[in-house]
Amino acid sequence: MTSPDPRRTEIEAAASRWAVRLGGAPLSDAERRSLSAWLAESRDHRAAFEHAEAVLSELSRIGRAAKASPRRVVIRRRTRLYRLAAAAAVLLALTTGLLWVRDPLVMLAADFQSATGEARLVRLTDGSEVELSPASAIAVHFTGAERGIELLAGEAVFTVAPLGDGEARPFVVEANGARARALGTQFAVERVATGARVVVLEHRVEVAAPGGAEGGRVVLAPGQSVRYDRDGGLKAVAAADIGEATAWRDGYLVFDRIPLGEVADKLGRYRHGRIVIADSALASRQVSGVFRTSELDTALDVITRELGARTVSVFPLVTVVY
């Protein structure tokens, strides 16, 4: 696949920004002059701007139709799929500010983070170690009362320096409202869109979170896991395959009946470009499989084929699964 022309990409990005801007508050006089000057520079600018407006209009139409009758929305021509994917890319650019950069608020808050496709080992001042999976981030909040870590994005394995020898502060990891307090040495925490998951590798971990089947607090032994959901609280303790939970450290991703929405989020940590699931019903479909992290484009093809879904991409910005 050939790379897109940088000049054309720049023009299309500028056109998209102007099209989105026109859909918001009225332009200031300075903005109007700037837009007029930009459009007058070349025919390519005007053509790109007209296309961007058409894309946003199509996306708006599809959105209105989906709200009115979610099960009856049919995109009949492949050209519309490409326009939908392009529109998704425009909106992602608007909400993130930069197409290849993660949430800027996470980046600002993080003390340590890993890049897309990069795992990173972090050694903390107390001697503890944190293995960050790709596109993950933590903030360190060490105080006189506790050794606090906030998992801002992604997942990580924590190997905790034990108490004693002058260290009496508990080691606590917070993720999306759940707090995991180390009673031993090693555990994994994954932050997902709706909550978090904790898996114990060695010794024990106490997990506390609002509500749920476990009354808001459980103690996990090695090989046990628990999920927390912001809407449903703390779930029941379950058995966990430690090898599967940390397979990313060996270059594999293992999914065992995981919703496609979560799978897409995880795949997105290993490859550039966003993966957008077209509707909530598809996002909830469960996925199982083992994939090499070096072959994730193939993995996405396999997953969508098994689910009877399709993809359309605007390289290298976004892939829409529908």
Secondary structure in CASP SS format (residue, H / E / C, confidence):
PFRMAT SS
TARGET T0000
AUTHOR 0000-0000-0000
METHOD secondary structure of the structure
MODEL  1
M C 1.00
T C 1.00
S C 1.00
P C 1.00
D C 1.00
P H 1.00
R H 1.00
R H 1.00
T H 1.00
E H 1.00
I H 1.00
E H 1.00
A H 1.00
A H 1.00
A H 1.00
S H 1.00
R H 1.00
W H 1.00
A H 1.00
V H 1.00
R H 1.00
L H 1.00
G C 1.00
G C 1.00
A C 1.00
P C 1.00
L C 1.00
S C 1.00
D H 1.00
A H 1.00
E H 1.00
R H 1.00
R H 1.00
S H 1.00
L H 1.00
S H 1.00
A H 1.00
W H 1.00
L H 1.00
A H 1.00
E H 1.00
S C 1.00
R H 1.00
D H 1.00
H H 1.00
R H 1.00
A H 1.00
A H 1.00
F H 1.00
E H 1.00
H H 1.00
A H 1.00
E H 1.00
A H 1.00
V H 1.00
L H 1.00
S H 1.00
E H 1.00
L H 1.00
S H 1.00
R H 1.00
I H 1.00
G H 1.00
R H 1.00
A H 1.00
A H 1.00
K H 1.00
A H 1.00
S C 1.00
P H 1.00
R H 1.00
R H 1.00
V C 1.00
V C 1.00
I C 1.00
R C 1.00
R C 1.00
R H 1.00
T H 1.00
R H 1.00
L H 1.00
Y H 1.00
R H 1.00
L H 1.00
A H 1.00
A H 1.00
A H 1.00
A H 1.00
A H 1.00
V H 1.00
L H 1.00
L H 1.00
A H 1.00
L H 1.00
T H 1.00
T H 1.00
G C 1.00
L C 1.00
L C 1.00
W C 1.00
V C 1.00
R C 1.00
D C 1.00
P H 1.00
L H 1.00
V H 1.00
M H 1.00
L H 1.00
A H 1.00
A C 1.00
D C 1.00
F E 1.00
Q E 1.00
S C 1.00
A C 1.00
T C 1.00
G C 1.00
E C 1.00
A C 1.00
R E 1.00
L E 1.00
V E 1.00
R E 1.00
L C 1.00
T C 1.00
D C 1.00
G C 1.00
S C 1.00
E E 1.00
V E 1.00
E E 1.00
L E 1.00
S C 1.00
P C 1.00
A C 1.00
S C 1.00
A E 1.00
I E 1.00
A E 1.00
V E 1.00
H E 1.00
F E 1.00
T C 1.00
G C 1.00
A C 1.00
E C 1.00
R E 1.00
G E 1.00
I E 1.00
E E 1.00
L E 1.00
L E 1.00
A E 1.00
G C 1.00
E E 1.00
A E 1.00
V E 1.00
F E 1.00
T E 1.00
V C 1.00
A C 1.00
P C 1.00
L C 1.00
G E 1.00
D C 1.00
G C 1.00
E E 1.00
A C 1.00
R C 1.00
P C 1.00
F E 1.00
V E 1.00
V E 1.00
E E 1.00
A E 1.00
N C 1.00
G C 1.00
A E 1.00
R E 1.00
A E 1.00
R E 1.00
A E 1.00
L C 1.00
G C 1.00
T C 1.00
Q E 1.00
F E 1.00
A E 1.00
V E 1.00
E E 1.00
R E 1.00
V E 1.00
A C 1.00
T C 1.00
G E 1.00
A E 1.00
R E 1.00
V E 1.00
V E 1.00
V E 1.00
L E 1.00
E E 1.00
H C 1.00
R C 1.00
V E 1.00
E E 1.00
V E 1.00
A E 1.00
A C 1.00
P C 1.00
G C 1.00
G E 1.00
A C 1.00
E C 1.00
G C 1.00
G C 1.00
R E 1.00
V E 1.00
V E 1.00
L E 1.00
A C 1.00
P C 1.00
G C 1.00
Q E 1.00
S E 1.00
V E 1.00
R E 1.00
Y E 1.00
D E 1.00
R C 1.00
D C 1.00
G C 1.00
G E 1.00
L E 1.00
K C 1.00
A C 1.00
V C 1.00
A E 1.00
A E 1.00
A C 1.00
D C 1.00
I H 1.00
G H 1.00
E H 1.00
A H 1.00
T C 1.00
A H 1.00
W H 1.00
R H 1.00
D H 1.00
G C 1.00
Y E 1.00
L E 1.00
V E 1.00
F E 1.00
D E 1.00
R E 1.00
I E 1.00
P E 1.00
L H 1.00
G H 1.00
E H 1.00
V H 1.00
A H 1.00
D H 1.00
K H 1.00
L H 1.00
G H 1.00
R C 1.00
Y C 1.00
R C 1.00
H C 1.00
G C 1.00
R E 1.00
I E 1.00
V E 1.00
I E 1.00
A C 1.00
D C 1.00
S H 1.00
A H 1.00
L H 1.00
A H 1.00
S C 1.00
R C 1.00
Q E 1.00
V E 1.00
S E 1.00
G E 1.00
V E 1.00
F E 1.00
R E 1.00
T H 1.00
S H 1.00
E H 1.00
L H 1.00
D H 1.00
T H 1.00
A H 1.00
L H 1.00
D H 1.00
V H 1.00
I H 1.00
T H 1.00
R H 1.00
E H 1.00
L C 1.00
G C 1.00
A C 1.00
R C 1.00
T E 1.00
V E 1.00
S E 1.00
V E 1.00
F C 1.00
P C 1.00
L C 1.00
V E 1.00
T E 1.00
V E 1.00
V E 1.00
Y C 1.00
END
